[in-house]
Amino acid sequence: MKRFGDPKKSNLRYYEHLLYGVLWGIVLLFPIVRTGGTAFDNGTIEWEYILGAWRGLIPFLILFLIHNLVLIPLLLFRRKNIHYLAGTLLLLGLFFLIVFKHHNRERERYKALNLHEQIAQDAPPGEPILDPKASQSTHEELQPHFGHRIPGPVIMDTLIAFLMLGCNMAIRLTFRTFQEQRRMEELEKIHIRHELSQLRAQISPHFLMNSLNNIHGMVELNAQKAQEMILELSGMMRYILYESSPQRIALSQEIAFLKNYISLMSVRYSKKRVSIQFHTPSEEQAAKIFIPPLIFIIFIENAFKHGISYEGNSFIRIELTANEQELHFSCVNSCPTESPADTHGGIGLKNIRKRLQILYGKKHSLTTERQESSYHVSLKLPTKDENQMYCSG
């Protein structure tokens, strides 16, 4: 089993290494490009110059590898900033000494070659060429005067090395920031999914309690019908436990579940005194719309629980309509005059509000309104929500 976040982390490392490869490739190609014009004119490539330029890059490459693979991960990323700064300065100091020593060797070689060529030109024809070291004092004017100053090329190389380390640190920190952002996003998603699971888990006991109360009332009236209701309840519980486990399901599946629930709850009521209507989109249209499961059941439960009166006529009107942009759920039920104004509240409605906020944010609209003799619920959900960040099935 792969660890959390490994695929995305690997992708970021790949792009980081790819960027380093491209940058170093450009640096290595530069001497070849610089001698390209000469190669076209002479028909030969100045490999001595190219190899010499590449040899000069070896200290830079070693400096980069130590900084990138040792100092940054072992010191900077572990927040040992003082140690990192000291290590970087020490590394630059060693680089300066190596480059300075290399420059001195090249300078001595350059002086010896120039002195030998000058002595050969000044010697009379037929006379032996003097040893350059023995004649060095007589040709002091041919030697470039460096004094005690640090040569310009050494200063330039050290400055370039410093800038290289700065760029390396900036790239590593940038990719690490991206990595941390992705990690925090994944942790947030896991936390929210866990919270959603907890909210969905509260639906089952709430739904089961209401359904069992309804079946209990039917046992004394019609035992045979009560048995049929238990079988219907078993099928609906199977839907809650297994079929609704995906993050999103087709609206047609949710409609089938709601129809079974309405059928189960309607058995106890006389059709003459209780009017129940349920209008839905066509099967073909509902199959193309995907929603979070068990998103409407709490409103319908509340409608049956608080909207049915045994003393007078009652009604429940449920309607689902949809277009290309929006799904609209509407539930209107009668309100007995003796019921308090907040009977439709409670933990169920609080949970569904929180769940909708997590899933849709400001893209949804939920309004509940108690009127004089009816209670209205209106819920609007986007049908195209970019797969929903936290609800992609």
URNOR-V403609 format. One record per pair of residues at least 24 apart in sequence whose C-alpha atoms are under 8 Angstrom apart, sorted by the first residue. I is the first residue (numbers start at 1). GAP is how many residues later the second one is. D is the distance in Angstrom with one decimal. If there is no record, write none. Layout:
I GAP D
I GAP D
//
This chain:
5 178 6.8
5 181 7.6
8 171 8.0
8 174 7.9
9 170 6.4
12 163 6.8
12 167 7.2
13 162 8.0
16 155 7.7
16 156 7.8
16 159 7.1
28 26 6.9
59 36 7.0
59 39 7.9
59 40 7.9
60 101 6.6
63 28 7.2
63 32 7.3
63 98 7.9
64 100 7.6
64 101 6.8
64 104 7.8
67 98 7.2
68 100 6.9
68 101 7.8
72 97 7.4
92 66 7.3
92 69 7.5
92 70 7.3
95 63 7.3
96 58 7.1
96 62 6.0
99 55 6.2
99 58 7.7
100 54 5.9
103 51 7.2
111 32 6.2
111 33 7.8
114 28 7.8
115 24 7.4
115 27 6.9
115 28 7.8
189 201 6.4
192 166 7.4
192 198 7.5
193 197 7.1
196 159 6.5
199 152 6.2
199 153 7.9
199 156 7.1
200 94 7.8
203 91 8.0
203 95 7.8
203 145 7.6
204 33 7.8
204 36 7.1
206 142 8.0
207 94 7.6
210 91 7.7
211 53 7.9
211 54 7.4
214 51 6.8
214 54 7.5
217 51 7.8
218 50 6.7
229 35 6.2
232 28 7.2
232 32 7.1
233 31 7.7
236 24 7.4
236 25 7.6
240 54 7.8
244 49 5.6
244 50 7.5
245 48 7.9
246 47 7.9
246 147 6.1
247 45 6.0
247 46 7.2
247 144 5.4
247 145 6.3
247 146 4.8
248 42 5.9
248 43 5.2
248 44 4.6
248 45 6.2
248 143 6.6
248 144 6.8
248 145 5.1
249 41 5.3
249 42 5.7
249 43 6.3
249 44 6.1
249 144 7.8
250 36 6.9
250 37 5.4
250 38 6.8
250 39 5.7
250 40 4.4
250 41 6.4
251 35 5.1
251 36 6.0
251 37 7.6
251 38 5.6
251 39 5.6
251 40 6.2
252 31 6.3
252 34 4.8
252 35 5.2
253 34 7.9
254 39 6.7
254 40 7.1
255 25 7.6
258 39 7.0
265 39 7.6
273 39 6.9
273 40 4.7
273 41 6.3
274 34 7.4
274 39 5.8
274 40 4.8
274 41 5.4
274 42 7.9
275 39 6.4
275 40 4.5
275 41 6.3
275 42 8.0
276 39 5.8
276 40 4.8
276 41 6.0
277 39 6.3
277 40 4.8
277 41 6.0
277 42 7.9
278 39 6.2
278 40 4.7
278 41 5.7
279 39 6.3
279 40 4.6
279 41 6.1
280 39 6.0
280 40 4.8
280 41 6.4
281 39 6.4
281 40 5.8
281 41 6.9
289 94 6.4
290 93 7.3
291 92 7.9
292 99 7.2
295 57 7.2
296 33 7.9
298 50 6.4
298 51 7.0
298 54 7.7
299 32 7.2
299 50 7.8
299 78 7.5
300 31 7.3
302 42 6.1
303 28 7.8
303 29 7.7
303 30 5.8
306 29 7.0
306 30 7.9
306 33 7.5
306 37 6.7
306 38 7.0
307 26 5.4
307 27 5.0
307 28 5.1
307 29 6.7
308 26 7.0
308 27 7.5
308 28 7.4
309 27 6.2
323 60 7.9
324 59 6.6
324 60 7.6
325 57 5.7
325 58 5.2
325 59 6.0
326 54 6.6
326 55 5.7
326 56 4.5
326 57 5.0
326 58 7.7
327 53 5.6
327 54 5.1
327 55 6.1
327 56 6.0
328 50 7.3
328 51 5.8
328 52 4.6
328 53 6.5
329 48 7.9
329 49 5.9
329 50 5.0
329 51 6.3
330 46 7.5
330 47 5.7
330 48 4.7
330 49 6.4
331 45 6.0
331 46 5.1
331 47 6.7
332 42 6.7
332 43 5.6
332 44 4.6
332 45 6.3
333 41 5.6
333 42 5.4
333 43 6.9
334 39 5.9
334 40 4.3
334 41 6.3
335 37 7.9
335 38 5.1
335 39 4.8
335 40 6.3
336 37 6.9
337 36 7.0
341 29 7.0
358 32 7.8
359 29 6.9
359 30 7.7
359 31 6.2
359 32 6.5
360 28 7.1
//
